[in-house]
């Protein structure tokens, strides 16, 4: 191929290349440029409620085990053989108040007492002739005492001495010493029988009829069935809401029913480890048993000038979102008390609109819009006024 032909071919290829480039530019200029997307801000629709300040009644949750209010250990103060009684001294036996619990054979002690009384009677009889001569004005008093002296009956007090000389004379014959010895033995004789100080059941028994009991020996345990106490612990920060006499409603998770009680005592001691205080609640009921586990709610004192709202509306346990001119504003509040479901707060003005439900990713300055249905409720609420302390959706 000649040089001229080659030049013609190269020139033609260059012309084709330039033409293709020009055509491409022309076609690209014919397309409409894509319109830029304008980022739009979506306004969140929310529900609100108004703050209604007032007196908020509070309750405190308590729990604990029951224990009998009246429960005593029974001991013998004398020595002797245990006798059988009408009611067996066994675990579970019920004894009404005043019923005979224990009877120890007292025959030996009784005979010893009668011997002491006979000695006193003899001493007074020997005293009478000297008394008639030296103190005739007192003779008749002592004669009446001697005539009415009964060995089997409880001893009576001596006639009162008319003067010091008579008193010294009686004392010199050792009569006062004998008298008080007899009184002491009479008191001790009463301890051979033990009566129930209150109605209850035997919860422990360590003796049987016929056994010899010793002075100081434990015989058993008597527990009242009509009155119980629940020992609960309350946080120190909540103690200010409680007082003796506050009513308590108690219930069991194992049996049906509920029982009304009241706070009987509040301990003055704080547990160093848990910072709690023991509270004792009085309760009674036929279905209650010792060591039962009960829960309950104490009706505590009210919190004035406060507002209760759901706990999930709190932010960081210290702030609440307020709706101000369709803008969310974070307002710091004082949390007075927390419960399982709500928080009692102070720090907001009466009538302040706040969020009725939490909004994910809400922030201070966020623009919001109140729903149409909510606005209708707002207008109705403005006419009728607030219905309760927890606020109504607006």
C-alpha positions as a LaTeX table, in Angstrom:
\begin{tabular}{lrrr}
\hline
Residue & $x$ (\AA) & $y$ (\AA) & $z$ (\AA) \\
\hline
Unk1 & 0.00 & 0.00 & 0.00 \\
Unk2 & 1.25 & 3.43 & $-0.92$ \\
Unk3 & 1.98 & 6.20 & 1.52 \\
Unk4 & $-0.86$ & 8.29 & 0.17 \\
Unk5 & $-3.42$ & 5.52 & 0.84 \\
Unk6 & $-2.22$ & 5.14 & 4.40 \\
Unk7 & $-2.60$ & 8.87 & 5.07 \\
Unk8 & $-6.12$ & 8.78 & 3.69 \\
Unk9 & $-7.07$ & 5.88 & 6.01 \\
Unk10 & $-5.59$ & 7.60 & 9.10 \\
Unk11 & $-7.36$ & 10.84 & 8.29 \\
Unk12 & $-10.69$ & 9.07 & 7.86 \\
Unk13 & $-10.29$ & 7.30 & 11.26 \\
Unk14 & $-9.52$ & 10.62 & 12.95 \\
Unk15 & $-12.62$ & 12.21 & 11.42 \\
Unk16 & $-14.76$ & 9.32 & 12.63 \\
Unk17 & $-13.37$ & 9.60 & 16.18 \\
Unk18 & $-14.02$ & 13.36 & 16.36 \\
Unk19 & $-17.53$ & 12.84 & 15.00 \\
Unk20 & $-18.37$ & 10.21 & 17.60 \\
Unk21 & $-17.17$ & 12.47 & 20.42 \\
Unk22 & $-19.21$ & 15.39 & 19.13 \\
Unk23 & $-22.31$ & 13.22 & 18.81 \\
Unk24 & $-21.87$ & 11.98 & 22.37 \\
Unk25 & $-21.67$ & 15.55 & 23.73 \\
Unk26 & $-24.75$ & 16.53 & 21.76 \\
Unk27 & $-26.83$ & 13.64 & 23.09 \\
Unk28 & $-25.74$ & 14.20 & 26.68 \\
Unk29 & $-26.77$ & 17.84 & 26.48 \\
Unk30 & $-30.29$ & 16.76 & 25.47 \\
Unk31 & $-30.94$ & 14.97 & 28.92 \\
Unk32 & $-32.75$ & 16.84 & 31.69 \\
Unk33 & $-30.48$ & 17.06 & 34.76 \\
Unk34 & $-31.93$ & 15.17 & 37.79 \\
Unk35 & $-33.64$ & 17.43 & 40.27 \\
Unk36 & $-31.84$ & 17.61 & 43.61 \\
Unk37 & $-33.74$ & 15.93 & 46.45 \\
Unk38 & $-34.76$ & 18.35 & 49.15 \\
Unk39 & $-34.48$ & 16.76 & 52.56 \\
Unk40 & $-37.77$ & 17.22 & 54.44 \\
Unk41 & $-38.13$ & 17.31 & 58.25 \\
Unk42 & $-40.90$ & 15.05 & 59.55 \\
Unk43 & $-42.69$ & 16.52 & 62.62 \\
Unk44 & $-43.51$ & 13.94 & 65.30 \\
Unk45 & $-47.15$ & 13.74 & 66.39 \\
Unk46 & $-47.49$ & 13.43 & 70.19 \\
Unk47 & $-50.02$ & 13.21 & 72.99 \\
Unk48 & $-49.74$ & 15.40 & 76.07 \\
Unk49 & $-51.20$ & 15.71 & 79.54 \\
Unk50 & $-51.35$ & 18.61 & 81.95 \\
Unk51 & $-49.71$ & 18.74 & 85.36 \\
Unk52 & $-52.33$ & 18.84 & 88.13 \\
Unk53 & $-50.71$ & 19.63 & 91.48 \\
Unk54 & $-52.36$ & 18.32 & 94.60 \\
Unk55 & $-52.08$ & 16.00 & 97.61 \\
Unk56 & $-50.90$ & 12.55 & 96.48 \\
Unk57 & $-51.75$ & 9.62 & 98.79 \\
Unk58 & $-48.82$ & 7.21 & 99.04 \\
Unk59 & $-48.41$ & 3.56 & 99.89 \\
Unk60 & $-45.37$ & 1.50 & 100.85 \\
Unk61 & $-44.88$ & $-2.17$ & 100.03 \\
Unk62 & $-43.91$ & $-4.36$ & 103.00 \\
Unk63 & $-43.26$ & $-8.05$ & 103.47 \\
Unk64 & $-42.18$ & $-10.36$ & 106.24 \\
Unk65 & $-42.95$ & $-13.37$ & 108.44 \\
Unk66 & $-45.62$ & $-13.60$ & 111.11 \\
Unk67 & $-44.78$ & $-14.25$ & 114.72 \\
Unk68 & $-47.13$ & $-14.62$ & 117.68 \\
Unk69 & $-47.47$ & $-11.45$ & 119.74 \\
Unk70 & $-47.91$ & $-13.45$ & 122.98 \\
Unk71 & $-45.44$ & $-16.31$ & 123.29 \\
Unk72 & $-43.82$ & $-17.46$ & 126.52 \\
Unk73 & $-41.57$ & $-20.24$ & 127.78 \\
Unk74 & $-42.98$ & $-22.20$ & 130.71 \\
Unk75 & $-40.67$ & $-23.09$ & 133.61 \\
Unk76 & $-41.23$ & $-24.86$ & 136.91 \\
Unk77 & $-40.43$ & $-22.87$ & 140.06 \\
Unk78 & $-40.89$ & $-25.88$ & 142.35 \\
Unk79 & $-39.83$ & $-29.51$ & 142.55 \\
Unk80 & $-42.26$ & $-32.41$ & 142.57 \\
Unk81 & $-44.11$ & $-35.06$ & 140.58 \\
Unk82 & $-46.17$ & $-33.87$ & 137.62 \\
Unk83 & $-49.85$ & $-34.76$ & 137.91 \\
Unk84 & $-52.27$ & $-35.49$ & 135.09 \\
Unk85 & $-54.69$ & $-32.68$ & 134.23 \\
Unk86 & $-57.95$ & $-32.45$ & 132.31 \\
Unk87 & $-56.18$ & $-31.14$ & 129.18 \\
Unk88 & $-53.07$ & $-33.02$ & 128.10 \\
Unk89 & $-49.93$ & $-30.93$ & 128.01 \\
Unk90 & $-49.04$ & $-31.81$ & 124.39 \\
Unk91 & $-48.04$ & $-29.85$ & 121.31 \\
Unk92 & $-51.14$ & $-28.45$ & 119.60 \\
Unk93 & $-53.40$ & $-28.60$ & 122.67 \\
Unk94 & $-55.48$ & $-25.44$ & 123.07 \\
Unk95 & $-55.81$ & $-23.81$ & 126.50 \\
Unk96 & $-58.24$ & $-20.94$ & 127.11 \\
Unk97 & $-57.14$ & $-18.11$ & 129.35 \\
Unk98 & $-57.15$ & $-19.17$ & 132.99 \\
Unk99 & $-57.18$ & $-22.92$ & 132.25 \\
Unk100 & $-54.92$ & $-25.23$ & 134.27 \\
Unk101 & $-51.69$ & $-25.88$ & 132.38 \\
Unk102 & $-49.45$ & $-27.69$ & 134.87 \\
Unk103 & $-50.05$ & $-29.23$ & 138.29 \\
Unk104 & $-47.19$ & $-30.50$ & 140.46 \\
Unk105 & $-47.95$ & $-32.62$ & 143.50 \\
Unk106 & $-47.96$ & $-30.25$ & 146.49 \\
Unk107 & $-48.86$ & $-32.57$ & 149.35 \\
Unk108 & $-45.48$ & $-32.38$ & 151.06 \\
Unk109 & $-45.32$ & $-28.59$ & 150.76 \\
Unk110 & $-48.89$ & $-28.26$ & 152.04 \\
Unk111 & $-48.21$ & $-30.36$ & 155.14 \\
Unk112 & $-45.11$ & $-28.32$ & 155.91 \\
Unk113 & $-47.22$ & $-25.15$ & 155.70 \\
Unk114 & $-49.86$ & $-26.53$ & 158.03 \\
Unk115 & $-47.11$ & $-27.40$ & 160.51 \\
Unk116 & $-45.87$ & $-23.80$ & 160.44 \\
Unk117 & $-49.39$ & $-22.49$ & 161.03 \\
Unk118 & $-49.86$ & $-24.83$ & 163.98 \\
Unk119 & $-46.63$ & $-23.56$ & 165.52 \\
Unk120 & $-47.84$ & $-19.98$ & 165.13 \\
Unk121 & $-51.20$ & $-20.85$ & 166.68 \\
Unk122 & $-49.42$ & $-22.36$ & 169.65 \\
Unk123 & $-47.16$ & $-19.32$ & 170.04 \\
Unk124 & $-50.12$ & $-16.92$ & 170.06 \\
Unk125 & $-51.96$ & $-19.08$ & 172.60 \\
Unk126 & $-48.97$ & $-18.95$ & 174.97 \\
Unk127 & $-48.77$ & $-15.18$ & 174.49 \\
Unk128 & $-52.33$ & $-14.43$ & 175.60 \\
Unk129 & $-51.87$ & $-14.56$ & 179.45 \\
Unk130 & $-48.95$ & $-12.09$ & 179.36 \\
Unk131 & $-50.79$ & $-9.89$ & 176.89 \\
Unk132 & $-53.84$ & $-9.74$ & 179.17 \\
Unk133 & $-51.73$ & $-8.50$ & 182.06 \\
Unk134 & $-49.32$ & $-6.13$ & 180.30 \\
Unk135 & $-51.51$ & $-4.83$ & 177.44 \\
Unk136 & $-55.14$ & $-5.32$ & 178.44 \\
Unk137 & $-56.34$ & $-2.78$ & 175.84 \\
Unk138 & $-54.97$ & $-5.06$ & 173.05 \\
Unk139 & $-56.05$ & $-8.33$ & 174.55 \\
Unk140 & $-59.52$ & $-8.38$ & 172.95 \\
Unk141 & $-58.07$ & $-7.76$ & 169.42 \\
Unk142 & $-55.71$ & $-10.68$ & 169.76 \\
Unk143 & $-58.40$ & $-12.88$ & 171.29 \\
Unk144 & $-60.65$ & $-12.25$ & 168.26 \\
Unk145 & $-57.71$ & $-13.07$ & 165.98 \\
Unk146 & $-57.05$ & $-16.31$ & 167.86 \\
Unk147 & $-60.71$ & $-17.32$ & 167.84 \\
Unk148 & $-60.92$ & $-16.87$ & 164.03 \\
Unk149 & $-57.58$ & $-18.51$ & 163.29 \\
Unk150 & $-58.05$ & $-21.41$ & 160.83 \\
Unk151 & $-55.11$ & $-23.60$ & 160.01 \\
Unk152 & $-56.53$ & $-24.69$ & 156.62 \\
Unk153 & $-57.37$ & $-21.15$ & 155.49 \\
Unk154 & $-54.90$ & $-18.50$ & 154.26 \\
Unk155 & $-53.33$ & $-16.65$ & 157.16 \\
Unk156 & $-54.77$ & $-13.27$ & 158.12 \\
Unk157 & $-52.78$ & $-10.18$ & 159.01 \\
Unk158 & $-51.99$ & $-9.60$ & 162.70 \\
Unk159 & $-54.00$ & $-6.98$ & 164.63 \\
Unk160 & $-52.36$ & $-3.59$ & 164.36 \\
Unk161 & $-50.28$ & $-2.69$ & 167.45 \\
Unk162 & $-51.70$ & 0.21 & 169.47 \\
Unk163 & $-48.25$ & 1.46 & 170.52 \\
Unk164 & $-44.57$ & 0.73 & 170.11 \\
Unk165 & $-44.37$ & $-1.19$ & 173.39 \\
Unk166 & $-46.94$ & $-3.70$ & 172.18 \\
Unk167 & $-45.16$ & $-4.04$ & 168.81 \\
Unk168 & $-41.83$ & $-4.70$ & 170.52 \\
Unk169 & $-43.47$ & $-7.21$ & 172.82 \\
Unk170 & $-44.97$ & $-9.17$ & 169.91 \\
Unk171 & $-41.68$ & $-9.04$ & 167.99 \\
Unk172 & $-39.77$ & $-10.40$ & 171.00 \\
Unk173 & $-41.90$ & $-13.55$ & 170.85 \\
Unk174 & $-40.79$ & $-14.09$ & 167.19 \\
Unk175 & $-44.40$ & $-13.90$ & 165.94 \\
Unk176 & $-43.70$ & $-11.56$ & 163.02 \\
Unk177 & $-40.96$ & $-13.88$ & 161.73 \\
Unk178 & $-43.31$ & $-16.86$ & 161.85 \\
Unk179 & $-46.07$ & $-14.87$ & 160.15 \\
Unk180 & $-43.92$ & $-13.87$ & 157.13 \\
Unk181 & $-42.49$ & $-17.36$ & 156.82 \\
Unk182 & $-46.03$ & $-18.69$ & 156.50 \\
Unk183 & $-46.91$ & $-15.98$ & 153.94 \\
Unk184 & $-43.88$ & $-16.97$ & 151.91 \\
Unk185 & $-44.85$ & $-20.65$ & 151.97 \\
Unk186 & $-48.40$ & $-19.81$ & 150.93 \\
Unk187 & $-47.09$ & $-17.90$ & 147.91 \\
Unk188 & $-44.82$ & $-20.78$ & 146.99 \\
Unk189 & $-47.66$ & $-23.28$ & 147.35 \\
Unk190 & $-49.54$ & $-21.41$ & 144.58 \\
Unk191 & $-46.63$ & $-22.11$ & 142.23 \\
Unk192 & $-47.39$ & $-25.83$ & 142.22 \\
Unk193 & $-50.22$ & $-25.04$ & 139.80 \\
Unk194 & $-49.66$ & $-23.05$ & 136.60 \\
Unk195 & $-52.56$ & $-21.41$ & 134.74 \\
Unk196 & $-52.66$ & $-20.07$ & 131.16 \\
Unk197 & $-52.05$ & $-16.29$ & 131.21 \\
Unk198 & $-53.73$ & $-15.98$ & 127.78 \\
Unk199 & $-55.56$ & $-18.21$ & 125.32 \\
Unk200 & $-53.21$ & $-20.21$ & 123.12 \\
Unk201 & $-51.75$ & $-23.55$ & 122.08 \\
Unk202 & $-48.76$ & $-25.53$ & 123.28 \\
Unk203 & $-45.97$ & $-25.30$ & 120.69 \\
Unk204 & $-43.36$ & $-27.24$ & 122.68 \\
Unk205 & $-43.64$ & $-29.79$ & 125.53 \\
Unk206 & $-40.82$ & $-31.60$ & 127.29 \\
Unk207 & $-42.62$ & $-33.40$ & 130.15 \\
Unk208 & $-45.18$ & $-36.11$ & 130.77 \\
Unk209 & $-47.43$ & $-36.88$ & 133.76 \\
Unk210 & $-45.65$ & $-38.88$ & 136.45 \\
Unk211 & $-42.25$ & $-37.37$ & 135.76 \\
Unk212 & $-40.40$ & $-35.48$ & 138.46 \\
Unk213 & $-39.80$ & $-31.85$ & 137.56 \\
Unk214 & $-37.09$ & $-29.71$ & 139.10 \\
Unk215 & $-37.14$ & $-26.06$ & 140.01 \\
Unk216 & $-35.93$ & $-24.08$ & 136.98 \\
Unk217 & $-36.72$ & $-26.83$ & 134.47 \\
Unk218 & $-38.31$ & $-25.77$ & 131.17 \\
Unk219 & $-41.69$ & $-27.42$ & 130.72 \\
Unk220 & $-42.78$ & $-26.15$ & 127.32 \\
Unk221 & $-43.94$ & $-23.16$ & 125.32 \\
Unk222 & $-47.33$ & $-21.45$ & 125.04 \\
Unk223 & $-48.25$ & $-19.35$ & 122.00 \\
Unk224 & $-51.28$ & $-17.12$ & 121.48 \\
Unk225 & $-53.36$ & $-17.81$ & 118.36 \\
Unk226 & $-55.39$ & $-14.64$ & 118.30 \\
Unk227 & $-52.78$ & $-11.93$ & 117.79 \\
Unk228 & $-49.75$ & $-11.77$ & 115.51 \\
Unk229 & $-47.05$ & $-9.36$ & 114.45 \\
Unk230 & $-45.43$ & $-8.94$ & 111.06 \\
Unk231 & $-41.86$ & $-7.68$ & 111.20 \\
Unk232 & $-41.01$ & $-5.76$ & 108.03 \\
Unk233 & $-38.11$ & $-3.53$ & 107.00 \\
Unk234 & $-38.55$ & $-0.08$ & 105.48 \\
Unk235 & $-35.90$ & 2.01 & 103.78 \\
Unk236 & $-34.70$ & 4.89 & 105.89 \\
Unk237 & $-35.65$ & 7.41 & 103.18 \\
Unk238 & $-39.31$ & 6.22 & 103.36 \\
Unk239 & $-39.56$ & 6.30 & 107.14 \\
Unk240 & $-40.86$ & 9.88 & 107.11 \\
Unk241 & $-44.09$ & 8.67 & 105.49 \\
Unk242 & $-44.91$ & 6.20 & 108.29 \\
Unk243 & $-46.37$ & 6.62 & 111.76 \\
Unk244 & $-47.67$ & 4.33 & 114.48 \\
Unk245 & $-51.30$ & 3.53 & 113.71 \\
Unk246 & $-51.06$ & 3.63 & 109.90 \\
Unk247 & $-53.40$ & 0.99 & 108.40 \\
Unk248 & $-51.93$ & $-1.92$ & 106.44 \\
Unk249 & $-53.61$ & $-4.37$ & 104.06 \\
Unk250 & $-51.87$ & $-7.76$ & 104.07 \\
Unk251 & $-52.23$ & $-10.77$ & 101.79 \\
Unk252 & $-50.61$ & $-14.15$ & 101.21 \\
Unk253 & $-49.45$ & $-15.67$ & 97.94 \\
Unk254 & $-50.31$ & $-19.15$ & 99.22 \\
Unk255 & $-53.87$ & $-18.83$ & 100.54 \\
Unk256 & $-56.83$ & $-16.66$ & 99.62 \\
Unk257 & $-57.97$ & $-13.68$ & 101.65 \\
Unk258 & $-56.60$ & $-10.45$ & 103.01 \\
Unk259 & $-56.16$ & $-9.09$ & 106.51 \\
Unk260 & $-56.24$ & $-5.59$ & 107.92 \\
Unk261 & $-53.50$ & $-4.56$ & 110.30 \\
Unk262 & $-51.85$ & $-1.45$ & 111.62 \\
Unk263 & $-48.38$ & $-0.34$ & 112.56 \\
Unk264 & $-47.83$ & $-1.09$ & 116.26 \\
Unk265 & $-44.17$ & $-0.09$ & 116.74 \\
Unk266 & $-41.32$ & 1.46 & 114.76 \\
Unk267 & $-37.76$ & 0.69 & 115.81 \\
Unk268 & $-35.35$ & 3.53 & 116.56 \\
Unk269 & $-32.38$ & 1.50 & 115.31 \\
Unk270 & $-31.12$ & 1.63 & 111.72 \\
Unk271 & $-29.47$ & $-1.43$ & 110.19 \\
Unk272 & $-25.97$ & $-0.30$ & 109.25 \\
Unk273 & $-25.66$ & $-2.65$ & 106.29 \\
Unk274 & $-29.01$ & $-2.09$ & 104.57 \\
Unk275 & $-29.98$ & 1.34 & 105.95 \\
Unk276 & $-33.42$ & 0.02 & 106.82 \\
Unk277 & $-35.62$ & 0.28 & 109.91 \\
Unk278 & $-37.74$ & $-2.50$ & 111.42 \\
Unk279 & $-41.49$ & $-1.88$ & 111.50 \\
Unk280 & $-43.87$ & $-4.12$ & 113.50 \\
Unk281 & $-47.42$ & $-4.55$ & 112.18 \\
Unk282 & $-50.23$ & $-5.93$ & 114.35 \\
Unk283 & $-52.66$ & $-8.28$ & 112.61 \\
Unk284 & $-55.12$ & $-10.97$ & 113.66 \\
Unk285 & $-57.17$ & $-13.60$ & 111.88 \\
Unk286 & $-58.31$ & $-17.20$ & 112.23 \\
Unk287 & $-56.46$ & $-18.31$ & 109.07 \\
Unk288 & $-53.11$ & $-16.88$ & 110.14 \\
Unk289 & $-50.29$ & $-19.09$ & 111.33 \\
Unk290 & $-46.91$ & $-18.33$ & 112.83 \\
Unk291 & $-44.07$ & $-18.07$ & 110.28 \\
Unk292 & $-46.48$ & $-17.36$ & 107.41 \\
Unk293 & $-45.00$ & $-15.06$ & 104.79 \\
Unk294 & $-47.20$ & $-12.06$ & 104.02 \\
Unk295 & $-47.00$ & $-9.04$ & 101.74 \\
Unk296 & $-48.90$ & $-5.82$ & 102.10 \\
Unk297 & $-49.36$ & $-2.14$ & 101.42 \\
Unk298 & $-49.08$ & 0.49 & 104.12 \\
Unk299 & $-51.29$ & 3.55 & 103.72 \\
Unk300 & $-48.67$ & 6.23 & 104.32 \\
Unk301 & $-48.93$ & 10.00 & 104.66 \\
Unk302 & $-49.82$ & 12.16 & 101.61 \\
Unk303 & $-47.36$ & 14.31 & 99.66 \\
Unk304 & $-48.67$ & 17.86 & 99.18 \\
Unk305 & $-48.17$ & 20.11 & 96.14 \\
Unk306 & $-46.98$ & 17.20 & 94.00 \\
Unk307 & $-47.85$ & 15.35 & 90.80 \\
Unk308 & $-47.76$ & 11.62 & 89.97 \\
Unk309 & $-46.70$ & 10.46 & 86.50 \\
Unk310 & $-45.60$ & 7.15 & 84.95 \\
Unk311 & $-41.97$ & 6.30 & 85.68 \\
Unk312 & $-41.10$ & 5.89 & 81.99 \\
Unk313 & $-41.70$ & 9.61 & 81.43 \\
Unk314 & $-38.69$ & 10.47 & 83.60 \\
Unk315 & $-35.39$ & 11.09 & 81.84 \\
Unk316 & $-32.26$ & 10.19 & 83.78 \\
Unk317 & $-34.46$ & 10.11 & 86.91 \\
Unk318 & $-34.44$ & 13.90 & 87.07 \\
Unk319 & $-36.09$ & 15.49 & 84.01 \\
Unk320 & $-39.41$ & 15.64 & 82.16 \\
Unk321 & $-40.15$ & 16.77 & 78.57 \\
Unk322 & $-42.44$ & 19.80 & 78.54 \\
Unk323 & $-44.29$ & 20.83 & 75.35 \\
Unk324 & $-43.75$ & 24.58 & 74.83 \\
Unk325 & $-44.98$ & 26.17 & 71.56 \\
Unk326 & $-44.75$ & 22.79 & 69.77 \\
Unk327 & $-41.16$ & 22.39 & 70.97 \\
Unk328 & $-39.92$ & 19.84 & 73.50 \\
Unk329 & $-38.10$ & 21.37 & 76.46 \\
Unk330 & $-36.36$ & 19.35 & 79.13 \\
Unk331 & $-37.35$ & 20.56 & 82.62 \\
Unk332 & $-35.52$ & 19.35 & 85.72 \\
Unk333 & $-37.82$ & 18.15 & 88.51 \\
Unk334 & $-37.53$ & 16.96 & 92.10 \\
Unk335 & $-38.36$ & 13.27 & 92.47 \\
Unk336 & $-40.00$ & 13.02 & 95.89 \\
Unk337 & $-40.86$ & 9.30 & 95.83 \\
Unk338 & $-40.66$ & 6.36 & 93.45 \\
Unk339 & $-43.07$ & 3.44 & 93.29 \\
Unk340 & $-43.12$ & 0.38 & 91.04 \\
Unk341 & $-45.14$ & 2.13 & 88.35 \\
Unk342 & $-45.11$ & 5.87 & 89.01 \\
Unk343 & $-42.98$ & 8.74 & 90.23 \\
Unk344 & $-44.16$ & 11.56 & 92.47 \\
Unk345 & $-42.48$ & 14.82 & 91.49 \\
Unk346 & $-42.35$ & 18.51 & 92.29 \\
Unk347 & $-40.92$ & 21.42 & 90.33 \\
Unk348 & $-43.48$ & 21.93 & 87.56 \\
Unk349 & $-46.18$ & 24.56 & 87.53 \\
Unk350 & $-49.82$ & 23.59 & 87.65 \\
Unk351 & $-51.23$ & 23.17 & 84.13 \\
Unk352 & $-47.86$ & 22.62 & 82.42 \\
Unk353 & $-48.27$ & 20.35 & 79.33 \\
Unk354 & $-45.93$ & 17.36 & 79.30 \\
Unk355 & $-45.58$ & 14.28 & 77.12 \\
Unk356 & $-48.19$ & 11.64 & 77.87 \\
Unk357 & $-46.04$ & 8.87 & 76.34 \\
Unk358 & $-42.27$ & 8.55 & 75.91 \\
Unk359 & $-40.86$ & 9.28 & 72.41 \\
Unk360 & $-37.82$ & 7.37 & 71.15 \\
Unk361 & $-34.79$ & 9.60 & 70.47 \\
Unk362 & $-36.53$ & 12.69 & 71.88 \\
Unk363 & $-34.26$ & 15.67 & 72.56 \\
Unk364 & $-34.41$ & 19.18 & 73.93 \\
Unk365 & $-35.59$ & 21.50 & 71.12 \\
Unk366 & $-37.34$ & 18.78 & 69.10 \\
Unk367 & $-40.33$ & 20.06 & 67.11 \\
Unk368 & $-43.56$ & 18.14 & 67.66 \\
Unk369 & $-47.23$ & 18.41 & 66.74 \\
Unk370 & $-50.19$ & 17.61 & 68.99 \\
Unk371 & $-52.63$ & 15.18 & 67.39 \\
Unk372 & $-56.03$ & 16.43 & 66.24 \\
Unk373 & $-57.82$ & 14.05 & 68.56 \\
Unk374 & $-55.65$ & 15.31 & 71.37 \\
Unk375 & $-56.57$ & 18.92 & 70.68 \\
Unk376 & $-60.24$ & 17.99 & 70.91 \\
Unk377 & $-59.61$ & 16.38 & 74.29 \\
Unk378 & $-57.73$ & 19.51 & 75.35 \\
Unk379 & $-60.74$ & 21.67 & 74.63 \\
Unk380 & $-63.06$ & 19.32 & 76.47 \\
Unk381 & $-60.65$ & 19.15 & 79.44 \\
Unk382 & $-60.52$ & 22.94 & 79.60 \\
Unk383 & $-64.33$ & 23.00 & 80.01 \\
Unk384 & $-64.69$ & 20.22 & 82.53 \\
Unk385 & $-61.42$ & 20.66 & 84.42 \\
Unk386 & $-59.06$ & 17.95 & 85.65 \\
Unk387 & $-60.54$ & 14.67 & 86.76 \\
Unk388 & $-57.72$ & 13.18 & 88.81 \\
Unk389 & $-54.25$ & 13.74 & 90.09 \\
Unk390 & $-52.62$ & 11.48 & 87.55 \\
Unk391 & $-53.60$ & 13.77 & 84.69 \\
Unk392 & $-55.64$ & 13.00 & 81.60 \\
Unk393 & $-54.41$ & 12.68 & 78.01 \\
Unk394 & $-54.64$ & 16.00 & 76.22 \\
\hline
\end{tabular}
